[in-house]
Amino acid sequence: LSNQLTEQRFGKVIRLFAPLYLSNECNNVCDYCGFSMGNQIPRKTLSVGETLREAGILKKRGFDNILLVTGEASRKVSVHYMIEAIDALRPYFSNLSLEVQPLKKEEYCELISHGLHAVYVYQETYEKGSYAKHHQGGKKKNFNWRLNTPDRLGQAGIKKIGLGCLYGLTEDWRTDSYFAAHHLDYLEKKYWQTSYAMSFPRLRPCEGEIDPVANLSDQDLVQLICAYRIFNHELELSLSTRESSELRENLLPLGVTTMSAGSKTNPGGYAESNAELKQFEISDDRSPKEIKEMLQQRGYDPVWKDWDISYDLSEKESPSIDG
């Protein structure tokens, strides 16, 4: 049923994107993340020039959909810094998204005016006891501030909001997944002009890593993806390079619509390799070209671009019919 609903709504198409890590600076203490402030790793924040160098590599590999990622460090990675990055990249990419610290509604409005398309903000876990256990310092300790972030995004008029749990933080992962779905349902009804995406990250090895509280098996992940597709026929379902190549390939027909490819999880990672800077280990290390060929061999169309800058122009800026 999940396969039928996915092909009915999306066809045999997979959207491709790449994360571009701008900084691994972070003011939070989270026991599951390589960027946690307590980890003794080198810290780096890209300059505009370094960002453009990374972007140039991704552009040559075919990407037009870029997710900008940072740790949560509001001084090093301020709203002004994000605006500079978006302004520098906007001429070269049609679709720019963010995965950064939660911001105020007014700050999101400002970023949207510069061409921001989507924001991904994962609650990690909806179980307050587990949340408090894993978030031990920094602003991320504030459960409600993070929980209310998608509302601020909806009020700001963002085009897409990405949600998700980090599976492995809470023993009762099914209840966590239920609350993520409940959150999605509420948001869709209240901010109906916004589209939504759901991701299913599982804990991966990283600096200062912890053992998962619960191991979400491959079979459990399959069930989750199918359940979300049956629950919501329009939802974008994303699967990152955290998962193995074999699993990602076999999940293609079961609801997945978006995949990352050739990902690096450290700032500057596309231009030069520095394993000490990365957030976590990826599992599927195939190149974008290899992912493209795999999709085509399996009868899927890889989509590098699903948005155009012209869509963002106001009526005043748009060209008239007669030129």
N, C-alpha and C positions, 0 to 999 in steps of 0.2 A: 504493500500500500504506500509506503514511504517513497519507493522508487516511482510508482505511478504518479503520485502527487508532485514530485520534484520535476519529472519530465513534462508533465502537463503545464506547470507554471513556468519553468526555466528552460525547458528543452535540454539538450545534451551540451551544456555550456558550463565552463568553469572560469570564473574571474580570477586573474592572477595579480598579486600585489607583493611588494617587498617592504620590510621594515627598514628604516634608516635611523640608526641610533645616533642622537646628537650629543648625549651626555650620560655618564654613569654616576654623576654626583647625586647623592641622596641624603636627606635629613631624617629619614625614617629608620627605625630599627625593626625589621621584619625577618623572622627566623627562617624564611623559605626562599629568600631572594639574594642573589649574588651581589646586588648593589647596596645591600643593607649597610647603614653607616658604620656599624661595628666591624665589618669585614675589612681586613688590612689589604686592600687592593689599590693599585694606582688609579687615580681619578683623572678623567679627561672630559672636556667640553669642547666641541668643535667650533672653530671660527667659521665665518661665512664662507671663506675661501675653501676650507676643508670640507664644509657641507656640500659646496658645489662640486668638489672633486668626487665625493662619494656619489652624488646625484648623477654626474656624468657617466660613471661606470654603470649605474642602474639603467640609465637611459639607453646606453649602447646595448644592454642586454634585453631591451624591449619593453621595459616597464613604463607605464604612464599613471600608475596608481601607487602612491607612496604613503606609508604610515610612518610619521615622525615620532620617535620614542625617546623619552628621557627618564632619569630617576626623578624623584620629587624633591627638588631643591629650588625653592622660590627665588632665592637671591642669584644664584649662578644661572638658573634657567628661568628667567622672569618672563612675563607676558611680552615685554619689549623684545627680548631675545627670540621668542617664538615668532613674533611679527617679522623680525628681520629675516628669519629662516624662511617663512612662508613667502615673503616678498621676493626673496632671492630665487626660490624654486618655482614660483607661480608661472613664469614665462615658459617653463620647460615641461610641466606636468599638469594634466587636466584634473587630477583628483588628489588632493592632499588631506590627510587625516592626522589626528593627534592621539597619542596615548601618553599623557603627562599627569601632573598633579591636578586634583579638582580645583576649579576656578569659580569666581563669582559670575553671575549672569552677565553683568556689564562687560566683563573681560571676554566672555565668550562672544558677545555681540561684536566687540572690536575685532576679534580674530576672524569672525565670519565675514566682516566687511572687507577683510584682506584676502578672502578666498578660501577659508577653511571649509571643508566639505563635511567631515565627520569627526566624532570623538568616541573613543573606546575607553570606557571606565568600568572595570570589573570590581564588583563588591568583594571578590575573593571568597567570602563565606557570609551567609545571611544569619548564621547562628552566633549570637552575641558573645557567648562564652568562648567559643573557638576564636572568634575575631579578636577578642581581648588577649587571648593567650599568644597569638601569633604576631600581633602588632604591639610592640613593647615600648616604642618611643617615636616621637615626631607627630606631625599633624594627622598622619594616617590612623592614629589611635582613635580619632573621633569617628565612630561608626556612623552617626547620623549625618555628619557633613558629607561623607562619601555617598551614603545611601540617597541623599537628596540631590546629588549632582545631575542625574539624568533629568530631573524636573527643571533645574536651572538651564540645562541645554535645550529642553523642549520650549521653555519660555523665551529663549534667545532665538529660536527658529532655526536650529541646526538641521541640516538635511538628513543626517543619519546618526543614530546612537548605537554603539556596540555594548552589549552586556555579557556577563559570564561569571562563573565560579572558577576557583582554582581547585581542582579535584585532588584530594589528598590531605586537605587541611581539617576536614570534619569527618567523623566516623559515619554519620548518617548522611551520606552524599545524596541519597534520593530526596530527602527533605530539602536539602540545599537547592537541588535542581528544581524542585516544586516552587520554592520561593522566587527563584530566578524567573520562572515562567509566569508566576503571579505578578511579579514586578513588570515584566514585559507586557502582560495583558493590560495592566493599569495604564502604562505609558501610552500604549497604542490607542486606547480609548480617549485619553486626555489630549495627546499631541498627535493627532491622526495624520497631520501633514508631514510628519517625519517618518522615515523608513528605519528599520531595525535589523541588527545583526546579533547573532549569538555564537560565542566561541566555547570550546570545551577543553581548555588547557589542563594537563596533568603535571604534577610536580616532576621536574627534571633535575639532574645533578648540577650543582652550582657551588660556589664558594660558601662555606659555612652551612652546607645543606643539612636538612633534617630528614629523618625517616618519615614517610607518609603515615598519617594517622589511619588512613584506610587506603587500600590499593584498589583503584578503579581498574578492573580488568578490561581487556579488549572487548570482550562480550558485553560488558556493562556500557562501554562507550558506544557500541553499535546500538544498543537499546536506547540510550539517551538521544542519539541523533535521530533515530526513527521516531521516537516519541515526540520530539520537538517538531519534526516535519508534519506529523499527523495533527499535532496541536495547532500549528500555524503554517498554512500553505504558502504564505508570502515571505516568510522569514529567510534572511540570508544566513546560512550556516557555514562557519569557517573552520578550517582545519590547518594548523600550522606545521612547520617543520619540527616541532617537538615530537611528532609521531613518526614512526618508521615508514620507509618507502613502501613496504609491502602492505601495511595497514592502510595507508593513505590511498593506495591504488584500489584496494578492495572496498573501501568506503565510498568510492565515487558514485556508484548507482543508488546509494541509500539515503541521499538527502543533502550531501555536501554541495555547496555552490561556489565557494571561494577558497583559494589556497595560496599560501605564500610559497616562494621558490627561491632557492639559493641564498637563504637568509644568513645574516651575520648579526650577532646580538651584542656587539661591542662598538663604541663610537670609533669611526675610522676603519672599521673592519673590512670594508670592500677594497680599500686602497692598500692596506697593509694589515697583516695578521698580528694581533696581540692578544693571546688567549687570556691574559691576566685581567683584561678590561671587560670581559663578557658577562652578561647577566645569567645565562644558563647554557647548558650544552644542547645543541640541536641533535636530532636523530636522522632526519632525511637531508643528506648533504649534497644531493644531486643539483646540477646547474639548472638555471632557468631553461636552457635549450633542451636538456634531457627531460625536464618536466613537460615541456611543450610537446616533444616527440612522443612521450608516453601517453599523454592525453589524446593526441591524434590517433595513435595506434589503437586506443580503446574506443575510438569513435566519438570523442569529445572535441568541441571547438574551444581552444584556449583564447580568452578575451583579455587583452592587455589594456583596453580603454573602454569604459562604460559611462563616461561623463565627458562633457565638453565645456570649455571655459565660456563659450557663448551662452550657455544656459544660465550663467550667473549674471548676465547683463540685465540691467533694468530696462523697462520699456523706453526710457529716455535715452539710454546708451545704445539700444539695439538699432540696427539699420532699418530704415523703412522699406516697405515692399517695393517702392519705385526707386530705391537706391539712395 
